[in-house]
Amino acid sequence: MSNRIDQENLFQLVEDLKDGLVGYSTDTKVDNFTDIEYRRIRKILLNADNLVDKVPEFVKKYRSMDEFWGFIKDEVATYAGRRKYLGEAFNPLLDYLEYNNSSVVMDYEDLGVIGAGGFGEVRRYRHKLLEIDFAIKLYSPIFPQDGDRNLERFFREAKILFKLSHPNIIRIYDVGILNGTPFIRMELFDGKDLNKVLKDYGRFPLDKALILIIEIAYALKHAHSLGIVHRDLRPSNIMIARPKQVRLIDFGLGIFLENELTSRLTKTGHNVAGGHYTAPELIENPRLIDPQTDIYSLGAVWFNLITGQTPAGSNIRQTLYSIEGITEDIAEIILKCLDDRTTRYKFIDDLLVELRSIKETIL
C-alpha cells in the first residue's frame, strides 16, 4: 500500500465503503458510491498487509456490488437488520484505524531513546515537515490478557489527558498504536528528572525544596479539579530545568500502573510501583482513584528532597527534625501529608493554604 494513503484517508475510505453498502442494501441512496468505487476501496484494503485480517469476510469474498447483494439479501432478511449487521462488521476495522497512527512512521524521524522505565521507553522524534521535536512514550506491556478491553480503556483514559493544560504539566498532543504498542506523543522538555538532579547535586536546601513543592502542588490542583489523579508521583516523574521550570509527566498510566501494582504485590507483598512514594491505600487497592494518594506522594517527594532518604520505618519524625534549619511548620506539614488518610490533608487546596503561609515566613 502506498504511503500516500494516510490513516485519516483510510478511515474515510472505510466509512465510505460501509455507508455505500448500507445504502445499497437498504434502498438508501449514497451519492457517488458505485461498483467501481467498491472495487477500488476493496483493492486498497486487501493490499494493506496490516488491515487484511480486519476486513469483513464478505468484502474479501465478493468482488462486486452484485455479488455482495446476493450475499446480504440471503444473510439478513430486513433492512434494519442489514444496517446493524454491516455496522458490527466494520466497527473492528474502524476502531483499529482510529487508534492506530501510521503518521508517526511516515511524518517523523526517530532520533533515539531519551528515557526508559517500568512502563516503556521515551523516544525523541522530529517532525519532518515542521522540524519540531516531540517526545513519544511507547508503553509496554501490550495487554496480552483481555487485550481489547484494556486497550479500549487505555484510549478512554488517555482522552482525558487532553484536558490538562498547565505550565507545570507535560502537554499531550496525540495518542495511538504504533506496531502494536500504545503510545502518547507529548511536549519535549529538555530537562532532568528529579532522581538525576538529586544524584548529581544532592539534597535541596529548605527554601528551594519548598518552591518546587508549591509548583508541583499547583499542577496537582489543576489535575484534581478535572477529576484526574496522578497516582504515581515520584522523583522520576518530575522533570526540572533552568530557570525554575517544572513539568509533571506520566499522568494517566491507568491500566499499566494497576497491573504493575497488582503484579508486584502478588510477588513481593511490598515495595511496589514507586516504593515509599506510593500511598499505602493505593498499594492495597491498585484501582483506587483518590486525590489523597497524590498528597501522600507529594509529602514523600518533599521528605526525599530535604533528607536524601525515602520516608520509611519508624524514624520519619526524628529524621525530619534532625535537618539543620528545619522549622516545626515544615516538618508537621510533611508529616501530615504522610499521615493515615483519616488525618492526612483531604484536598490539595488545604495543603496549598499552609504552603503559601510558610512561604511568606521563610522566603
C-alpha positions in Angstrom: 0.0 0.0 0.0 1.4 3.4 -0.9 2.3 5.7 2.0 0.3 8.4 0.1 -2.8 6.9 1.7 -2.5 8.0 5.3 -4.5 6.8 8.3 -7.1 9.6 8.1 -7.8 8.8 4.4 -8.1 5.1 5.1 -10.6 5.8 7.9 -12.7 7.8 5.5 -12.5 5.2 2.7 -13.8 2.5 5.1 -16.6 4.9 6.3 -17.5 5.4 2.6 -17.5 1.7 1.9 -19.7 1.0 5.0 -22.1 3.8 4.1 -22.2 2.7 0.5 -23.0 -0.9 1.3 -25.6 0.1 3.9 -27.3 2.3 1.3 -27.2 -0.3 -1.4 -28.7 -3.0 0.9 -31.4 -0.8 2.5 -32.5 1.3 -0.5 -30.9 4.4 0.9 -29.1 6.2 -1.9 -25.5 7.1 -1.3 -24.2 9.7 -3.8 -21.1 8.7 -5.9 -20.8 5.2 -4.5 -20.7 2.8 -7.4 -19.5 -0.6 -8.2 -16.3 1.0 -9.5 -15.8 2.7 -6.1 -16.5 -0.6 -4.3 -13.8 -2.4 -6.3 -11.3 0.4 -5.8 -11.7 0.5 -2.0 -11.7 -3.3 -1.8 -8.4 -3.5 -3.6 -6.8 -0.9 -1.4 -7.9 -2.7 1.8 -6.9 -6.2 0.6 -3.4 -4.9 -0.4 -2.8 -3.5 3.1 -1.0 -6.2 5.0 -1.8 -4.6 8.4 -5.5 -4.4 7.6 -6.4 -7.5 5.7 -7.2 -9.7 8.7 -9.6 -7.0 10.0 -11.5 -6.5 6.7 -15.0 -8.1 6.8 -15.1 -11.6 5.2 -17.8 -10.6 2.7 -15.6 -7.8 1.4 -12.7 -10.3 0.9 -15.0 -12.8 -0.8 -17.3 -10.7 -3.0 -15.7 -8.8 -5.8 -18.6 -6.7 -7.0 -21.7 -5.0 -5.6 -23.9 -7.5 -7.3 -22.1 -10.4 -5.6 -22.4 -8.6 -2.3 -26.2 -8.1 -2.8 -26.6 -11.8 -3.5 -24.9 -12.5 -0.1 -26.6 -9.8 2.1 -30.2 -10.4 1.0 -29.9 -14.1 2.0 -27.9 -13.4 5.1 -30.1 -10.8 6.7 -33.8 -10.5 5.8 -34.7 -7.0 6.9 -33.3 -3.5 6.1 -32.8 -2.7 9.7 -31.1 -5.9 10.3 -28.7 -5.3 7.4 -27.8 -1.9 8.7 -27.0 -3.4 12.1 -25.1 -6.3 10.6 -22.9 -4.0 8.5 -22.2 -1.7 11.3 -21.0 -4.5 13.5 -18.9 -5.9 10.7 -17.0 -2.7 10.0 -16.6 -1.5 13.6 -13.4 -3.5 14.4 -11.7 -2.1 11.3 -12.8 1.4 12.0 -11.7 1.1 15.7 -8.3 -0.1 14.5 -7.8 2.8 12.1 -9.0 5.3 14.7 -6.5 4.0 17.3 -3.5 3.2 15.1 -1.5 6.1 13.9 0.8 5.4 10.9 1.6 9.1 10.6 4.1 8.6 13.3 6.1 6.4 10.9 5.5 8.5 7.8 5.9 12.0 9.2 8.5 11.6 11.9 12.2 10.8 12.1 13.2 8.6 15.1 16.1 10.2 16.9 16.6 7.6 19.5 15.8 6.7 23.2 15.8 9.6 25.7 14.4 7.6 28.7 13.2 4.3 29.8 11.3 2.9 32.8 9.0 0.2 34.0 6.1 1.2 31.7 8.1 1.6 28.5 10.5 3.9 26.8 10.5 7.5 25.6 12.0 8.3 22.2 12.7 11.6 20.6 11.0 12.1 17.2 11.4 15.0 14.8 8.5 16.0 12.6 10.0 16.0 9.1 7.9 18.9 7.8 7.6 21.1 10.9 11.2 20.4 12.0 9.9 20.3 15.6 11.0 17.6 18.1 8.5 15.7 20.2 8.7 13.1 22.9 6.8 9.8 22.2 6.3 7.4 25.0 5.9 3.8 23.9 4.1 1.8 26.5 4.5 -1.9 27.5 3.2 -4.4 28.1 0.9 -4.8 25.1 -2.1 -6.1 27.1 -1.6 -9.8 26.4 -4.6 -10.7 28.6 -8.0 -9.2 28.0 -6.3 -7.0 25.4 -9.2 -5.4 23.6 -10.9 -4.3 26.8 -7.7 -3.0 28.3 -6.7 -1.2 25.1 -10.2 0.4 24.9 -9.7 1.6 28.5 -6.2 3.0 27.7 -7.6 5.2 25.0 -10.6 6.2 27.1 -8.2 7.3 29.9 -5.7 8.9 27.5 -8.5 11.0 26.0 -9.0 12.6 29.5 -5.4 13.8 29.5 -6.1 16.3 26.7 -8.0 18.3 29.3 -4.7 19.0 31.1 -3.4 22.5 30.4 -1.0 23.8 33.0 2.6 25.2 32.7 3.8 22.5 35.1 2.3 19.5 33.3 3.7 18.0 30.1 1.4 18.8 27.3 -0.2 15.8 25.5 -0.7 16.1 21.7 -1.7 12.6 20.4 -2.3 9.0 21.4 -2.4 5.9 19.2 -0.9 2.5 18.4 2.5 2.0 16.8 3.4 -1.5 15.7 1.0 -2.9 18.3 2.3 -0.7 21.1 0.2 2.1 22.7 1.9 5.5 22.6 1.5 9.1 23.7 3.0 11.9 21.8 3.9 14.8 24.1 5.8 18.0 24.6 9.6 17.5 24.5 11.0 19.0 27.7 14.8 19.3 27.8 15.4 18.8 31.5 16.4 16.2 34.0 14.2 14.1 36.2 14.4 14.8 39.9 16.2 11.5 40.6 19.0 12.5 38.3 19.2 16.0 39.9 19.4 14.6 43.4 22.1 12.2 42.3 24.1 14.9 40.7 23.7 17.7 43.3 22.4 16.1 46.5 19.5 17.1 48.6 17.8 20.5 48.3 18.0 23.5 50.7 14.7 24.0 52.5 13.8 27.1 50.6 14.4 25.6 47.1 12.5 22.4 48.1 9.5 24.5 49.3 9.4 26.4 46.0 9.5 23.2 44.0 6.8 21.5 46.1 4.5 24.5 45.7 4.9 24.4 41.9 4.0 20.7 41.9 1.1 21.2 44.2 -0.4 23.8 41.8 -0.1 21.3 39.0 -1.9 18.7 41.1 -4.6 21.2 42.0 -5.3 21.7 38.2 -5.4 18.0 37.6 -7.6 17.3 40.6 -10.0 20.0 39.5 -10.6 18.0 36.4 -11.0 14.7 38.2 -7.5 13.5 37.2 -5.3 11.8 39.8 -1.7 11.1 39.0 -1.3 8.1 41.3 2.4 7.6 40.5 4.1 10.8 41.7 7.7 10.3 42.4 11.1 11.9 41.6 11.4 10.1 38.3 8.1 11.6 37.1 9.1 15.2 37.9 11.2 17.0 35.3 13.1 20.2 36.1 15.2 22.6 34.1 16.6 26.1 34.5 15.3 28.7 35.1 12.8 27.3 37.6 10.9 25.1 35.1 9.0 22.1 36.3 6.9 19.5 34.5 5.0 16.5 35.8 4.9 13.5 33.5 3.2 10.2 33.3 -0.4 11.2 34.2 -2.9 8.6 33.2 -0.9 5.4 33.5 -4.2 3.7 34.3 -4.1 0.0 33.5 -0.3 0.0 33.4 0.0 1.2 36.9 -2.7 -1.2 38.2 -1.1 -4.2 36.5 2.3 -3.3 37.9 1.0 -2.8 41.4 -1.0 -6.0 41.4 1.8 -8.0 39.9 4.5 -6.8 42.3 2.2 -7.0 45.3 1.4 -10.6 44.4 5.1 -11.4 44.1 6.6 -9.5 47.0 3.8 -8.0 49.1 5.7 -4.7 49.5 7.8 -2.0 47.9 5.7 -1.7 44.8 5.5 0.9 41.9 7.5 3.8 43.3 8.1 2.1 46.7 7.8 4.5 49.5 6.3 7.2 47.3 3.1 5.2 46.9 0.3 5.8 49.4 -0.5 2.6 51.4 -4.1 2.6 50.4 -3.2 2.6 46.8 -0.9 -0.4 47.3 -3.9 -2.2 49.0 -6.3 -1.2 46.2 -4.5 -0.5 42.9 -7.7 0.7 41.3 -8.3 3.4 43.8 -8.6 6.9 42.4 -8.3 9.4 45.3 -6.6 12.8 45.3 -5.3 12.0 48.8 -2.9 9.4 47.3 -1.2 12.3 45.3 -0.9 14.3 48.6 0.9 11.4 50.2 3.3 11.1 47.3 4.0 14.8 47.3 4.9 14.6 51.0 7.2 11.6 50.3 8.9 13.6 47.5 9.3 16.6 49.8 10.8 14.4 52.5 13.3 12.9 50.0 14.3 16.4 48.7 15.4 17.7 52.1 16.7 14.5 53.7 18.0 12.4 50.8 16.0 9.5 52.1 12.6 7.9 51.5 10.1 8.1 54.3 10.4 4.5 55.6 10.4 3.0 59.0 9.5 4.5 62.4 12.1 7.3 62.4 10.5 9.7 60.0 9.8 12.4 62.5 13.3 12.0 64.0 14.9 12.2 60.6 12.9 15.4 59.7 13.8 17.2 62.9 17.4 16.4 62.5 17.7 18.5 59.4 19.5 21.8 60.1 17.2 24.8 59.9 14.0 22.7 59.7 11.0 24.5 61.2 8.2 22.9 63.0 5.8 24.2 60.4 7.6 22.5 57.6 8.1 19.2 59.5 4.5 19.0 60.6 3.1 19.7 57.1 5.3 16.9 55.6 4.2 14.5 58.4 0.5 15.4 57.8 1.0 14.6 54.1 2.4 11.2 55.1 -0.3 10.5 57.7 -3.0 8.0 57.6 -5.7 9.1 55.1 -8.1 9.8 58.0 -5.8 12.6 59.2 -4.0 13.5 56.0 -4.9 16.6 54.1 -8.1 15.7 52.3 -7.7 18.2 49.4 -4.7 19.7 47.7 -6.3 23.2 48.3 -6.0 22.6 52.1 -2.3 21.8 51.7 -1.7 24.9 49.4 -3.1 27.2 52.1 -0.4 26.1 54.5 2.3 26.0 51.9 1.6 29.6 50.9 1.6 30.6 54.5 5.1 29.2 55.3 6.4 30.6 52.0 5.7 34.1 53.3 7.6 33.4 56.5 10.8 31.7 55.2 11.4 33.2 51.8 
